[in-house]
Amino acid sequence: MNDPTKSRVRPSGEWQGAGVRARSGPARWHSRLCVVALVFCGQVFGQSAKDVRFYSENVQCYAKLFLPAGFSTDTKAAAVVLAPGWGQTEATVEKDAAQIAAKGMVAMAIDYRGWGRSGGYVYLAEDVRYDDRLRFSQHTAKVRIRRKRLIPDEQIDDIRNAISYLQGEPGVDRARIGVWGKDMAGGHAMVVAGIDPRVKAVVAVAAKIEGKDTPRQLAKDPLQATRVKLARADAAAASTMAADETKIALAEYHPYWFVSQIPATTAVLFAGGSSDSEAAAKILKGPVQMSGEAAEWFARYLQ
């Protein structure tokens, strides 16, 4: 029996795929492109996706919201925030988001501040005179917009603010929220689950969960000189010191320390396991699994 979901070229010049038929000519190619685009990003018919904007520390951030078939403002659908890996954007997780939406959940693929289609960090590029007697004042000044900063703590705030946005989306069940993270964002997911009780299920893909063998207190600060350089730099110099900022931020980022804080009611799946995830799994109190499909995991523990 022929599979109606598989496209094929007919001798008559017709083209059919997933229920879409087009004759030869421009319309045929338009239909072909639309169907290929849906297959590429993993969507199925009945799903929809839309661009949205949410705010994180007053910066407007971009996300793509994937809605399952049959979704409406009257539904009570579970929802998942998808956090891209280190130095990546929401485009790299769209396929995963579509797979989650195919299981009946809302999926939100985000861009961190300063990445992809999100706004950047705005800094004054010149001196502005202030008056503390005024709570608000209006000025015209040159500014610098910094992008591509790699600060884990700020990316964690972005994920939590995306959760807040999802909880305000009509049709989403605020009590059924999950977080998906890959690579460094797998560690972010551990931190968010450890400090934010709204998270009920987590998927960490090839997660980097540093901190198991790091002492809680160091006898000496190995980055003292770097901190001094940043603190004493002028605005122009500081704006070019992203590498130094990242070095300090990573030295203070230990997601493993938060794993023991994850509640027993939160289910964690480690996909594409690593030594970090194996160590983390041993101290988790709730449901944990070392392999599996993300969409299936969320469907099981959020539905």
HUWORA-V171594 format. One record per backbone hydrogen bond with DSSP energy under -1.0 kcal/mol. CO is the residue of the C=O (numbers start at 1). NH is the residue of the N-H. If there is no record, write none. Layout:
BEGIN
co=CO nh=NH
co=CO nh=NH
END
This chain:
BEGIN
co=3 nh=6
co=8 nh=16
co=10 nh=13
co=14 nh=10
co=15 nh=22
co=16 nh=8
co=17 nh=20
co=20 nh=17
co=22 nh=15
co=25 nh=29
co=26 nh=30
co=27 nh=31
co=28 nh=32
co=29 nh=33
co=30 nh=34
co=31 nh=35
co=32 nh=36
co=33 nh=37
co=34 nh=38
co=35 nh=39
co=36 nh=40
co=37 nh=41
co=38 nh=43
co=44 nh=47
co=48 nh=67
co=50 nh=65
co=52 nh=63
co=54 nh=61
co=56 nh=59
co=59 nh=56
co=60 nh=119
co=61 nh=54
co=62 nh=111
co=63 nh=52
co=64 nh=109
co=65 nh=50
co=66 nh=107
co=67 nh=48
co=68 nh=71
co=72 nh=75
co=77 nh=173
co=78 nh=106
co=79 nh=178
co=80 nh=108
co=81 nh=180
co=82 nh=110
co=83 nh=182
co=85 nh=88
co=89 nh=92
co=90 nh=93
co=93 nh=97
co=94 nh=98
co=95 nh=99
co=96 nh=100
co=97 nh=101
co=98 nh=102
co=100 nh=103
co=100 nh=105
co=101 nh=104
co=106 nh=80
co=107 nh=66
co=108 nh=82
co=109 nh=64
co=112 nh=115
co=114 nh=148
co=115 nh=118
co=119 nh=114
co=121 nh=146
co=123 nh=144
co=131 nh=134
co=142 nh=125
co=144 nh=123
co=146 nh=121
co=151 nh=155
co=152 nh=156
co=153 nh=157
co=154 nh=158
co=155 nh=159
co=156 nh=160
co=157 nh=161
co=158 nh=162
co=159 nh=163
co=160 nh=164
co=161 nh=165
co=162 nh=166
co=163 nh=167
co=166 nh=169
co=169 nh=172
co=171 nh=77
co=173 nh=176
co=176 nh=79
co=177 nh=200
co=178 nh=81
co=179 nh=203
co=180 nh=83
co=181 nh=205
co=182 nh=185
co=183 nh=186
co=183 nh=208
co=184 nh=188
co=185 nh=189
co=186 nh=190
co=187 nh=191
co=188 nh=192
co=189 nh=193
co=190 nh=194
co=191 nh=195
co=192 nh=196
co=196 nh=199
co=200 nh=267
co=201 nh=179
co=202 nh=269
co=203 nh=181
co=204 nh=271
co=205 nh=183
co=210 nh=256
co=211 nh=214
co=221 nh=224
co=223 nh=227
co=224 nh=228
co=225 nh=229
co=226 nh=230
co=227 nh=231
co=228 nh=232
co=234 nh=238
co=235 nh=239
co=237 nh=240
co=238 nh=241
co=241 nh=245
co=242 nh=246
co=243 nh=247
co=244 nh=248
co=245 nh=249
co=246 nh=250
co=247 nh=251
co=248 nh=252
co=250 nh=253
co=254 nh=257
co=255 nh=258
co=256 nh=259
co=258 nh=261
co=259 nh=262
co=263 nh=266
co=267 nh=202
co=268 nh=289
co=269 nh=204
co=271 nh=206
co=274 nh=278
co=275 nh=279
co=276 nh=280
co=277 nh=281
co=278 nh=282
co=280 nh=283
co=287 nh=268
co=289 nh=270
co=293 nh=297
co=294 nh=298
co=295 nh=299
co=296 nh=300
co=297 nh=301
co=298 nh=302
END
